[in-house]
Amino acid sequence: MVTNAATTMVVHAKWSELAITFQQPSAMAWRNAEHLSSLTGM
């Protein structure tokens, strides 16, 4: 049970890491798009 819980924790941590890694560029792109649209007045 202990090893199972530890494995679950590690897997969960890795998935969170991946999610953050994928979310950062899209969040930055979204902010850039918002900034551009505010500049052009759209």
PyMOL Python script that loads the backbone (N, CA, C, O; Angstrom):
from pymol import cmd

cmd.read_pdbstr("""\
ATOM      1  N   MET A   1       0.837  -1.210   0.000  1.00  0.00           N
ATOM      2  CA  MET A   1       0.000   0.000   0.000  1.00  0.00           C
ATOM      3  C   MET A   1       0.872   1.261   0.000  1.00  0.00           C
ATOM      4  O   MET A   1       0.568   2.234  -0.690  1.00  0.00           O
ATOM      5  N   VAL A   2       1.943   1.232   0.771  1.00  0.00           N
ATOM      6  CA  VAL A   2       2.810   2.405   0.878  1.00  0.00           C
ATOM      7  C   VAL A   2       3.466   2.704  -0.468  1.00  0.00           C
ATOM      8  O   VAL A   2       3.510   3.853  -0.908  1.00  0.00           O
ATOM      9  N   THR A   3       3.979   1.646  -1.118  1.00  0.00           N
ATOM     10  CA  THR A   3       4.645   1.853  -2.409  1.00  0.00           C
ATOM     11  C   THR A   3       3.640   2.329  -3.450  1.00  0.00           C
ATOM     12  O   THR A   3       3.967   3.147  -4.309  1.00  0.00           O
ATOM     13  N   ASN A   4       2.413   1.812  -3.371  1.00  0.00           N
ATOM     14  CA  ASN A   4       1.373   2.205  -4.313  1.00  0.00           C
ATOM     15  C   ASN A   4       1.068   3.691  -4.161  1.00  0.00           C
ATOM     16  O   ASN A   4       0.946   4.411  -5.152  1.00  0.00           O
ATOM     17  N   ALA A   5       0.946   4.142  -2.923  1.00  0.00           N
ATOM     18  CA  ALA A   5       0.660   5.554  -2.664  1.00  0.00           C
ATOM     19  C   ALA A   5       1.812   6.425  -3.158  1.00  0.00           C
ATOM     20  O   ALA A   5       1.589   7.487  -3.740  1.00  0.00           O
ATOM     21  N   ALA A   6       3.034   5.975  -2.925  1.00  0.00           N
ATOM     22  CA  ALA A   6       4.209   6.737  -3.358  1.00  0.00           C
ATOM     23  C   ALA A   6       4.238   6.843  -4.881  1.00  0.00           C
ATOM     24  O   ALA A   6       4.527   7.904  -5.434  1.00  0.00           O
ATOM     25  N   THR A   7       3.938   5.735  -5.549  1.00  0.00           N
ATOM     26  CA  THR A   7       3.920   5.737  -7.016  1.00  0.00           C
ATOM     27  C   THR A   7       2.859   6.704  -7.527  1.00  0.00           C
ATOM     28  O   THR A   7       3.096   7.458  -8.470  1.00  0.00           O
ATOM     29  N   THR A   8       1.688   6.674  -6.898  1.00  0.00           N
ATOM     30  CA  THR A   8       0.599   7.567  -7.295  1.00  0.00           C
ATOM     31  C   THR A   8       1.019   9.021  -7.148  1.00  0.00           C
ATOM     32  O   THR A   8       0.731   9.849  -8.012  1.00  0.00           O
ATOM     33  N   MET A   9       1.703   9.329  -6.045  1.00  0.00           N
ATOM     34  CA  MET A   9       2.171  10.696  -5.792  1.00  0.00           C
ATOM     35  C   MET A   9       3.137  11.142  -6.884  1.00  0.00           C
ATOM     36  O   MET A   9       3.030  12.251  -7.408  1.00  0.00           O
ATOM     37  N   VAL A  10       4.089  10.259  -7.222  1.00  0.00           N
ATOM     38  CA  VAL A  10       5.098  10.592  -8.236  1.00  0.00           C
ATOM     39  C   VAL A  10       4.436  10.813  -9.588  1.00  0.00           C
ATOM     40  O   VAL A  10       4.742  11.782 -10.284  1.00  0.00           O
ATOM     41  N   VAL A  11       3.531   9.918  -9.960  1.00  0.00           N
ATOM     42  CA  VAL A  11       2.837  10.037 -11.243  1.00  0.00           C
ATOM     43  C   VAL A  11       2.037  11.334 -11.288  1.00  0.00           C
ATOM     44  O   VAL A  11       2.044  12.044 -12.293  1.00  0.00           O
ATOM     45  N   HIS A  12       1.345  11.635 -10.188  1.00  0.00           N
ATOM     46  CA  HIS A  12       0.535  12.850 -10.119  1.00  0.00           C
ATOM     47  C   HIS A  12       1.418  14.092 -10.258  1.00  0.00           C
ATOM     48  O   HIS A  12       1.065  15.042 -10.958  1.00  0.00           O
ATOM     49  N   ALA A  13       2.563  14.073  -9.586  1.00  0.00           N
ATOM     50  CA  ALA A  13       3.494  15.203  -9.655  1.00  0.00           C
ATOM     51  C   ALA A  13       3.985  15.395 -11.083  1.00  0.00           C
ATOM     52  O   ALA A  13       4.082  16.522 -11.569  1.00  0.00           O
ATOM     53  N   LYS A  14       4.296  14.277 -11.756  1.00  0.00           N
ATOM     54  CA  LYS A  14       4.776  14.358 -13.137  1.00  0.00           C
ATOM     55  C   LYS A  14       3.695  14.929 -14.049  1.00  0.00           C
ATOM     56  O   LYS A  14       3.981  15.749 -14.922  1.00  0.00           O
ATOM     57  N   TRP A  15       2.448  14.492 -13.845  1.00  0.00           N
ATOM     58  CA  TRP A  15       1.356  14.985 -14.676  1.00  0.00           C
ATOM     59  C   TRP A  15       1.145  16.472 -14.458  1.00  0.00           C
ATOM     60  O   TRP A  15       0.896  17.213 -15.410  1.00  0.00           O
ATOM     61  N   SER A  16       1.244  16.921 -13.193  1.00  0.00           N
ATOM     62  CA  SER A  16       1.080  18.339 -12.885  1.00  0.00           C
ATOM     63  C   SER A  16       2.170  19.139 -13.577  1.00  0.00           C
ATOM     64  O   SER A  16       1.919  20.215 -14.120  1.00  0.00           O
ATOM     65  N   GLU A  17       3.392  18.598 -13.553  1.00  0.00           N
ATOM     66  CA  GLU A  17       4.529  19.245 -14.201  1.00  0.00           C
ATOM     67  C   GLU A  17       4.254  19.406 -15.695  1.00  0.00           C
ATOM     68  O   GLU A  17       4.465  20.474 -16.268  1.00  0.00           O
ATOM     69  N   LEU A  18       3.778  18.323 -16.312  1.00  0.00           N
ATOM     70  CA  LEU A  18       3.473  18.346 -17.740  1.00  0.00           C
ATOM     71  C   LEU A  18       2.381  19.361 -18.045  1.00  0.00           C
ATOM     72  O   LEU A  18       2.481  20.132 -18.999  1.00  0.00           O
ATOM     73  N   ALA A  19       1.336  19.350 -17.219  1.00  0.00           N
ATOM     74  CA  ALA A  19       0.222  20.269 -17.435  1.00  0.00           C
ATOM     75  C   ALA A  19       0.702  21.713 -17.373  1.00  0.00           C
ATOM     76  O   ALA A  19       0.322  22.533 -18.208  1.00  0.00           O
ATOM     77  N   ILE A  20       1.537  22.023 -16.386  1.00  0.00           N
ATOM     78  CA  ILE A  20       2.066  23.379 -16.236  1.00  0.00           C
ATOM     79  C   ILE A  20       2.922  23.739 -17.443  1.00  0.00           C
ATOM     80  O   ILE A  20       2.835  24.848 -17.971  1.00  0.00           O
ATOM     81  N   THR A  21       3.747  22.791 -17.873  1.00  0.00           N
ATOM     82  CA  THR A  21       4.635  23.034 -19.015  1.00  0.00           C
ATOM     83  C   THR A  21       3.829  23.355 -20.264  1.00  0.00           C
ATOM     84  O   THR A  21       4.212  24.217 -21.055  1.00  0.00           O
ATOM     85  N   PHE A  22       2.703  22.651 -20.440  1.00  0.00           N
ATOM     86  CA  PHE A  22       1.887  22.880 -21.629  1.00  0.00           C
ATOM     87  C   PHE A  22       1.038  24.141 -21.501  1.00  0.00           C
ATOM     88  O   PHE A  22       0.747  24.800 -22.499  1.00  0.00           O
ATOM     89  N   GLN A  23       0.643  24.475 -20.279  1.00  0.00           N
ATOM     90  CA  GLN A  23      -0.238  25.624 -20.075  1.00  0.00           C
ATOM     91  C   GLN A  23       0.496  26.947 -20.214  1.00  0.00           C
ATOM     92  O   GLN A  23      -0.087  27.928 -20.677  1.00  0.00           O
ATOM     93  N   GLN A  24       1.766  26.993 -19.820  1.00  0.00           N
ATOM     94  CA  GLN A  24       2.501  28.256 -19.838  1.00  0.00           C
ATOM     95  C   GLN A  24       2.573  28.907 -21.218  1.00  0.00           C
ATOM     96  O   GLN A  24       2.243  30.087 -21.343  1.00  0.00           O
ATOM     97  N   PRO A  25       2.997  28.177 -22.267  1.00  0.00           N
ATOM     98  CA  PRO A  25       3.075  28.818 -23.584  1.00  0.00           C
ATOM     99  C   PRO A  25       1.721  29.294 -24.093  1.00  0.00           C
ATOM    100  O   PRO A  25       1.634  30.368 -24.688  1.00  0.00           O
ATOM    101  N   SER A  26       0.672  28.524 -23.874  1.00  0.00           N
ATOM    102  CA  SER A  26      -0.642  28.925 -24.361  1.00  0.00           C
ATOM    103  C   SER A  26      -1.146  30.137 -23.583  1.00  0.00           C
ATOM    104  O   SER A  26      -1.813  31.002 -24.151  1.00  0.00           O
ATOM    105  N   ALA A  27      -0.834  30.208 -22.297  1.00  0.00           N
ATOM    106  CA  ALA A  27      -1.232  31.361 -21.493  1.00  0.00           C
ATOM    107  C   ALA A  27      -0.501  32.610 -21.977  1.00  0.00           C
ATOM    108  O   ALA A  27      -1.083  33.693 -22.045  1.00  0.00           O
ATOM    109  N   MET A  28       0.773  32.452 -22.312  1.00  0.00           N
ATOM    110  CA  MET A  28       1.547  33.586 -22.807  1.00  0.00           C
ATOM    111  C   MET A  28       1.031  34.035 -24.165  1.00  0.00           C
ATOM    112  O   MET A  28       0.936  35.233 -24.432  1.00  0.00           O
ATOM    113  N   ALA A  29       0.699  33.083 -25.019  1.00  0.00           N
ATOM    114  CA  ALA A  29       0.169  33.400 -26.340  1.00  0.00           C
ATOM    115  C   ALA A  29      -1.162  34.138 -26.201  1.00  0.00           C
ATOM    116  O   ALA A  29      -1.435  35.088 -26.934  1.00  0.00           O
ATOM    117  N   TRP A  30      -1.987  33.690 -25.252  1.00  0.00           N
ATOM    118  CA  TRP A  30      -3.290  34.317 -25.012  1.00  0.00           C
ATOM    119  C   TRP A  30      -3.109  35.757 -24.561  1.00  0.00           C
ATOM    120  O   TRP A  30      -3.816  36.651 -25.028  1.00  0.00           O
ATOM    121  N   ARG A  31      -2.147  35.989 -23.639  1.00  0.00           N
ATOM    122  CA  ARG A  31      -1.876  37.347 -23.163  1.00  0.00           C
ATOM    123  C   ARG A  31      -1.372  38.230 -24.304  1.00  0.00           C
ATOM    124  O   ARG A  31      -1.769  39.390 -24.420  1.00  0.00           O
ATOM    125  N   ASN A  32      -0.499  37.678 -25.140  1.00  0.00           N
ATOM    126  CA  ASN A  32       0.021  38.441 -26.277  1.00  0.00           C
ATOM    127  C   ASN A  32      -1.114  38.819 -27.227  1.00  0.00           C
ATOM    128  O   ASN A  32      -1.157  39.939 -27.737  1.00  0.00           O
ATOM    129  N   ALA A  33      -2.025  37.889 -27.460  1.00  0.00           N
ATOM    130  CA  ALA A  33      -3.154  38.147 -28.354  1.00  0.00           C
ATOM    131  C   ALA A  33      -4.042  39.243 -27.768  1.00  0.00           C
ATOM    132  O   ALA A  33      -4.501  40.125 -28.493  1.00  0.00           O
ATOM    133  N   GLU A  34      -4.284  39.189 -26.459  1.00  0.00           N
ATOM    134  CA  GLU A  34      -5.102  40.210 -25.807  1.00  0.00           C
ATOM    135  C   GLU A  34      -4.429  41.568 -25.923  1.00  0.00           C
ATOM    136  O   GLU A  34      -5.083  42.578 -26.184  1.00  0.00           O
ATOM    137  N   HIS A  35      -3.118  41.583 -25.727  1.00  0.00           N
ATOM    138  CA  HIS A  35      -2.359  42.831 -25.803  1.00  0.00           C
ATOM    139  C   HIS A  35      -2.451  43.416 -27.213  1.00  0.00           C
ATOM    140  O   HIS A  35      -2.661  44.617 -27.381  1.00  0.00           O
ATOM    141  N   LEU A  36      -2.294  42.562 -28.219  1.00  0.00           N
ATOM    142  CA  LEU A  36      -2.364  43.017 -29.610  1.00  0.00           C
ATOM    143  C   LEU A  36      -3.750  43.563 -29.934  1.00  0.00           C
ATOM    144  O   LEU A  36      -3.877  44.600 -30.587  1.00  0.00           O
ATOM    145  N   SER A  37      -4.779  42.871 -29.482  1.00  0.00           N
ATOM    146  CA  SER A  37      -6.138  43.306 -29.797  1.00  0.00           C
ATOM    147  C   SER A  37      -6.453  44.630 -29.099  1.00  0.00           C
ATOM    148  O   SER A  37      -7.212  45.441 -29.631  1.00  0.00           O
ATOM    149  N   SER A  38      -5.878  44.858 -27.917  1.00  0.00           N
ATOM    150  CA  SER A  38      -6.117  46.130 -27.234  1.00  0.00           C
ATOM    151  C   SER A  38      -5.384  47.256 -27.959  1.00  0.00           C
ATOM    152  O   SER A  38      -5.844  48.398 -27.969  1.00  0.00           O
ATOM    153  N   LEU A  39      -4.249  46.932 -28.563  1.00  0.00           N
ATOM    154  CA  LEU A  39      -3.495  47.944 -29.312  1.00  0.00           C
ATOM    155  C   LEU A  39      -4.233  48.348 -30.581  1.00  0.00           C
ATOM    156  O   LEU A  39      -4.260  49.522 -30.951  1.00  0.00           O
ATOM    157  N   THR A  40      -4.835  47.351 -31.248  1.00  0.00           N
ATOM    158  CA  THR A  40      -5.522  47.637 -32.509  1.00  0.00           C
ATOM    159  C   THR A  40      -6.946  48.117 -32.275  1.00  0.00           C
ATOM    160  O   THR A  40      -7.625  48.522 -33.218  1.00  0.00           O
ATOM    161  N   GLY A  41      -7.411  48.078 -31.015  1.00  0.00           N
ATOM    162  CA  GLY A  41      -8.736  48.579 -30.675  1.00  0.00           C
ATOM    163  C   GLY A  41      -9.859  47.655 -31.074  1.00  0.00           C
ATOM    164  O   GLY A  41     -10.987  48.109 -31.268  1.00  0.00           O
ATOM    165  N   MET A  42      -9.579  46.351 -31.203  1.00  0.00           N
ATOM    166  CA  MET A  42     -10.622  45.406 -31.575  1.00  0.00           C
ATOM    167  C   MET A  42     -11.377  44.946 -30.331  1.00  0.00           C
ATOM    168  O   MET A  42     -12.302  44.141 -30.432  1.00  0.00           O
TER     169      MET A  42
END
""", "prot")
cmd.dss("prot")
cmd.show_as("cartoon", "prot")
cmd.util.cbc("prot")
cmd.orient("prot")
